[in-house]
Amino acid sequence: MRYHEVVQELRRITIDPAVMGGKPCIRGMRVTVGMIVEAISAGRNIADLLTDYPYLEEADIREALAYAASLAQGREVRLAS
């Protein structure tokens, strides 16, 4: 099985209408996937983000990037319930 054929299940990304208007967030916190991706695109690196958001873990950032990449590729993404 090739990597792109795998349906990825993400456990750190949550969607709750009561948190940030239902945008995909990191572990129910008020940090959205969009905030992470935007910061990376602006030149911030993982170490910078961990300093900016000390309550995040590196795995949170990597999963946010994986989630965004999967959506951009049109892949199915399952979020843990």
Protein Blocks (a to p, Z undefined) as FASTA:
>chain_A
ZZklpccddfkbccdfkgghhpaceehiacdfklmmmmmmnopafklmmmmmmmbcfklm
mmmmmmmmmmmnopacdddZZ
